[in-house]
Amino acid sequence: MLKIEGIKKSFHGSEILSGVDLEIAANEVVGLIGRSGAGKSTLARCLVGLEQPDAGRILLELDAIDPGRGDARQQIQYLWQDPTQSLSPFLSAKAAVLETLNGFALGSVSNRQQRAETLLENLGLDRETWARRPHALSGGQCQRVALARALAAESKVLILDEPLSSLDLVTQIATVDLLKKVHAECNSAMLIVSHDLAPLRLLANRIVVLDEGRIVDDLPMSAISAKSENPLLQANAARLSEPAA
C-alpha cells in the first residue's frame, strides 16, 4: 500500500531523517514511536507534503507520488496533533466536512449534505454541534470533526500525529474506541505517531521505532515486552505491565 524508500530530511544542516525505509500494508495499523526529536512528526509531514524530503521517494500502491499534490492529496490524509490547526475558525463542523467533499468533488452535489451529516453522526456528533465553529467545540469534538473531514476524502492512508496528546484521559479513551471503529469500517491503512505504547496497544498491529532519524526496530505488537532489546520498548512495556496504583 504505502512504501517509503530512503527518505532523508535536514534542517539548517542537521539531519533529522537519515534514510527511512518503511512499508505499510493495506488495512494495517502501524504505530511509530520514538524519543522527542527522533523525527517522527517530520516523517509524517513528509508523507503528506507539509515538508519536502531531501532524498528518497514515497510510493502508493507501487506508484511514486508527490505528497500533497494531485491524487496523493486526497489519498493520504493527515490528522494534526492539535485538531484545531486543520479546522478553519470560520467554518462550522458540517461546513468543514462539506469543504472536503466539495473540494474533491466526491459524490453528487445533492448527496454531499447527507454524506457530511452521516459522517458527523457516525463519529458521535449530534445535530446540535453541526453548526458550531471550532471555538465552540471541545478538544474531543474538534478531533472528531477533523477525523470526519479525513474520512470524507475516502483516503487510502490516514496519518495521525499524536492524536491523543492534547486530550484529557476520558477523551483519550473515547478517541481510542472511535479510532478502532473507524479502522474497522473504513479499511484505510493507518500510521499513528506517538511517544509511547499506551495508546497504541489496542490499535496497532506493528510498532516501528525511530531513533536518530532511522528505523531501528519493526516488530509485531505481540512481540513487544519488557525483555525487548530496544531500551525504549523495554521502558514502555515495563510501564504498561505495572499494576495500577
C-alpha positions as CSV (number, residue, x, y, z in Angstrom):
1,M,0.0,0.0,0.0
2,L,2.4,2.7,1.2
3,K,6.1,2.3,0.8
4,I,8.8,4.7,1.9
5,E,12.3,4.4,0.4
6,G,15.4,6.2,1.7
7,I,13.7,9.4,3.0
8,K,16.2,12.0,4.2
9,K,15.5,15.4,5.6
10,S,17.7,18.1,7.1
11,F,17.1,21.4,8.8
12,H,19.8,24.0,9.0
13,G,22.5,21.5,8.3
14,S,21.2,19.0,10.9
15,E,20.0,15.7,9.5
16,I,16.6,14.8,11.0
17,L,15.8,11.8,8.8
18,S,18.7,9.6,7.7
19,G,17.3,7.3,5.1
20,V,14.0,5.9,6.4
21,D,12.6,2.8,4.8
22,L,9.1,1.6,5.8
23,E,6.2,-0.3,4.3
24,I,2.5,-0.2,5.5
25,A,0.1,-2.8,4.1
26,A,-3.5,-2.1,3.2
27,N,-5.7,-2.0,6.3
28,E,-2.7,-2.2,8.6
29,V,-2.3,0.0,11.6
30,V,1.3,0.8,12.4
31,G,2.4,2.7,15.5
32,L,5.5,4.9,15.1
33,I,7.2,5.7,18.4
34,G,10.5,7.4,19.4
35,R,12.0,9.9,21.7
36,S,11.3,13.6,21.4
37,G,13.3,14.9,18.4
38,A,13.7,11.4,16.8
39,G,12.0,12.7,13.6
40,K,8.5,11.2,13.9
41,S,6.5,14.3,13.1
42,T,8.9,15.2,10.3
43,L,8.4,11.9,8.7
44,A,4.6,12.2,9.0
45,R,4.8,15.7,7.5
46,C,6.9,14.5,4.6
47,L,4.3,11.8,3.8
48,V,1.6,14.5,3.2
49,G,3.7,17.1,1.6
50,L,3.9,19.5,4.5
51,E,7.7,19.0,4.3
52,Q,9.7,18.1,1.2
53,P,12.2,15.3,1.7
54,D,15.8,16.0,0.5
55,A,16.1,12.5,-0.9
56,G,14.2,9.2,-1.3
57,R,10.7,8.5,-2.6
58,I,7.2,7.6,-1.5
59,L,5.1,5.1,-3.3
60,L,1.3,4.4,-3.0
61,E,0.2,1.1,-4.5
62,L,3.6,0.8,-6.3
63,D,3.3,4.2,-8.0
64,A,5.7,7.0,-7.0
65,I,3.8,10.0,-5.7
66,D,4.4,13.7,-4.9
67,P,2.8,14.0,-1.5
68,G,0.3,16.8,-1.1
69,R,-0.3,17.1,-4.8
70,G,-2.5,15.5,-7.4
71,D,-4.3,12.3,-6.3
72,A,-2.0,11.9,-3.4
73,R,-3.5,15.0,-1.7
74,Q,-6.8,13.0,-1.4
75,Q,-5.4,9.5,-0.9
76,I,-3.2,10.3,2.1
77,Q,-4.9,12.4,4.9
78,Y,-3.2,13.9,7.9
79,L,-4.7,14.5,11.3
80,W,-2.8,17.2,13.3
81,Q,-1.6,16.8,16.8
82,D,-3.8,19.8,17.6
83,P,-7.0,19.2,15.6
84,T,-7.9,22.9,15.5
85,Q,-4.9,23.5,13.3
86,S,-6.7,21.8,10.4
87,L,-10.1,23.4,11.0
88,S,-11.0,26.9,9.8
89,P,-12.3,29.1,12.6
90,F,-14.8,30.5,10.2
91,L,-16.4,27.1,9.2
92,S,-19.0,25.1,11.2
93,A,-18.4,21.4,11.8
94,K,-20.7,20.5,8.9
95,A,-19.3,23.1,6.6
96,A,-15.7,21.8,7.3
97,V,-16.7,18.3,6.1
98,L,-18.6,19.7,3.1
99,E,-15.4,21.6,2.2
100,T,-13.6,18.3,1.7
101,L,-16.5,16.7,-0.2
102,N,-16.8,19.7,-2.5
103,G,-13.0,20.2,-2.9
104,F,-12.5,16.6,-4.2
105,A,-15.9,16.6,-6.0
106,L,-16.9,13.4,-4.1
107,G,-20.4,12.1,-4.8
108,S,-23.2,14.0,-6.3
109,V,-23.8,17.6,-5.2
110,S,-27.2,16.6,-4.0
111,N,-25.8,13.8,-1.8
112,R,-23.0,15.7,-0.2
113,Q,-25.1,17.3,2.6
114,Q,-26.3,13.9,3.6
115,R,-22.8,12.4,3.5
116,A,-21.5,15.1,5.7
117,E,-24.2,14.7,8.2
118,T,-23.8,10.9,8.2
119,L,-20.1,11.1,8.9
120,L,-20.6,13.5,11.8
121,E,-23.3,11.4,13.2
122,N,-21.4,8.2,12.9
123,L,-18.5,9.9,14.8
124,G,-20.8,10.7,17.7
125,L,-21.5,14.4,17.0
126,D,-25.2,15.3,17.3
127,R,-27.1,17.7,15.2
128,E,-26.7,20.5,17.7
129,T,-22.9,20.5,17.2
130,W,-23.0,20.6,13.4
131,A,-23.5,24.3,13.2
132,R,-20.8,25.1,15.8
133,R,-17.4,26.5,14.9
134,P,-14.2,25.2,16.5
135,H,-14.1,27.7,19.3
136,A,-17.5,26.4,20.5
137,L,-16.4,22.8,20.4
138,S,-14.4,20.7,23.0
139,G,-11.0,19.3,22.1
140,G,-12.6,15.8,21.6
141,Q,-15.3,17.3,19.4
142,C,-12.7,19.1,17.2
143,Q,-10.8,15.8,16.9
144,R,-14.0,14.1,15.6
145,V,-14.7,16.9,13.1
146,A,-11.1,16.6,11.8
147,L,-11.5,12.9,11.6
148,A,-14.8,13.3,9.7
149,R,-13.0,15.6,7.2
150,A,-10.3,13.0,6.6
151,L,-12.8,10.2,6.2
152,A,-14.8,12.3,3.8
153,A,-11.8,12.3,1.4
154,E,-12.2,8.4,1.1
155,S,-8.4,8.2,1.5
156,K,-6.3,5.0,1.5
157,V,-3.9,6.1,4.2
158,L,-4.5,8.1,7.4
159,I,-1.6,9.7,9.2
160,L,-2.3,10.6,12.8
161,D,0.3,12.7,14.6
162,E,0.0,12.2,18.4
163,P,-3.8,12.1,18.1
164,L,-4.4,11.8,21.9
165,S,-1.7,14.1,23.4
166,S,-3.9,17.2,23.6
167,L,-6.9,15.3,25.1
168,D,-7.8,14.5,28.7
169,L,-7.9,10.9,29.9
170,V,-11.6,10.3,29.4
171,T,-11.5,11.8,25.9
172,Q,-8.4,9.7,25.1
173,I,-10.2,6.5,26.0
174,A,-13.2,7.6,23.9
175,T,-10.9,8.5,21.0
176,V,-9.2,5.1,21.0
177,D,-12.6,3.4,20.8
178,L,-13.5,5.7,18.0
179,L,-10.3,5.0,16.0
180,K,-10.9,1.3,16.4
181,K,-14.4,1.7,15.0
182,V,-13.2,3.9,12.2
183,H,-10.5,1.4,11.2
184,A,-12.9,-1.5,11.2
185,E,-15.3,0.4,8.9
186,C,-13.1,2.4,6.5
187,N,-10.4,-0.1,5.7
188,S,-7.7,2.6,5.4
189,A,-4.1,1.9,6.4
190,M,-3.1,4.0,9.4
191,L,0.2,5.3,10.7
192,I,-0.1,6.6,14.3
193,V,2.7,8.7,15.7
194,S,3.1,8.5,19.4
195,H,5.8,8.9,22.1
196,D,4.7,5.8,24.0
197,L,2.9,2.5,23.6
198,A,0.0,3.1,25.9
199,P,-2.5,4.5,23.3
200,L,-1.3,2.0,20.7
201,R,-1.6,-1.3,22.4
202,L,-5.3,-1.6,21.4
203,L,-4.8,-0.1,18.0
204,A,-1.6,-1.1,16.2
205,N,-0.6,-4.3,14.5
206,R,3.0,-3.3,14.4
207,I,5.3,-1.0,16.3
208,V,8.1,0.8,14.5
209,V,10.8,2.7,16.5
210,L,12.5,5.7,15.0
211,D,15.8,6.8,16.6
212,E,18.2,9.4,15.4
213,G,16.4,9.6,12.1
214,R,16.4,5.9,11.3
215,I,14.1,2.9,11.9
216,V,15.8,0.8,14.5
217,D,13.0,-1.7,15.3
218,D,10.0,-3.0,13.5
219,L,8.0,-5.6,15.5
220,P,4.5,-7.0,15.8
221,M,2.8,-5.7,18.8
222,S,2.6,-9.2,20.3
223,A,6.4,-9.4,20.3
224,I,6.9,-6.4,22.5
225,S,7.7,-7.0,26.1
226,A,9.9,-5.7,29.0
227,K,12.6,-8.0,27.6
228,S,12.7,-6.3,24.2
229,E,16.2,-5.4,23.1
230,N,15.3,-1.8,22.4
231,P,15.5,0.3,25.6
232,L,12.6,2.5,24.6
233,L,10.4,-0.6,24.1
234,Q,11.6,-2.1,27.4
235,A,10.7,1.0,29.3
236,N,7.3,1.3,27.6
237,A,6.4,-2.3,28.0
238,A,7.5,-2.3,31.7
239,R,5.4,0.7,32.5
240,L,2.3,-0.9,30.8
241,S,2.8,-4.1,32.9
242,E,2.9,-2.2,36.3
243,P,-0.1,-2.7,38.5
244,A,-2.4,0.3,38.8
245,A,-1.8,2.5,41.8
